[in-house]
C-alpha cells in the first residue's frame, strides 16, 4: 500500500554548513497532527533560501522511506523521516519514477509532481558527508517536488492515490538523467513533458534538449 509514513516540518538550523545565509530549514521533523498543504507551501514549515526554494512548484517535497534506508546503509548513518529535507516521507511509492504532471490525492489535498530535487552543498553539509552531492546525483533517486492543486490537510498514515497520469510517460528520474547525467539519448523522450514543467525549469530542460539534438552526428 502507498502511504505517507510521516509529515515533516522544518526546525531552522544555523551553521557554516548552511551556506551563504547561515541558516536552513532542511532539518525537518515529524509532525504530531494533521498539516495543511497550500499552493504557497506547507503550513508550519520554514523556507530560508527563497532564491532556490519555496516557489509554487516547490510547495512540498516528497522522498521515499526506502531511499532513506538505502542511504542509512550506504553511509552507516541512522537516517529517519525528514532527514532528506522532505515534507512527505512515503512508503510504497517510487516517487522518482512518478511522471511529470502526475496528480496525487493525499488526505484532503491534491498534489501534482513538478520535477526532481537537485542536491546542493547545504544538503551535504547537513548530512556531514563530503562528496554527497556527487554520490546522490550518481544514484539518481531524487524524490519529487510537488505543487498543490487543491489545499488540504495531510496526516501520517494517509494513502497516496494516483488520480491521473499524462500520456507523455516521462519520469522524474529521466528529467534528472538528461539534465544532470548528460543522457542525451533521452532528449526526444523528455521533450514530451515540456508543457507539464514549470516555466523556469522548462526553459532549462528545453536548452538541454536543444544542445543534445545539436550534438547528434548526422546520419
Secondary structure, 3 states (H helix, E strand, C coil): CCEEEEEEEECCEECHHHHHHCEECCCEEECCCCEEEECCEECCCCCCCCCCCCCHHHCEEEEEHHHHHHHHHHHCCCCCCCCCCCCEEEECCCHHHCECCCEEEECCEEEEEEEECCCCHHHHHHHCCCCHHHHHHHHCCCCEEEEEEECEEECCCCEEEEEECCCCCCEHHHHHHHHHHCCHHHHHHHHCCHHHCCHHHHHHHHHHHHHHHHCCCCC
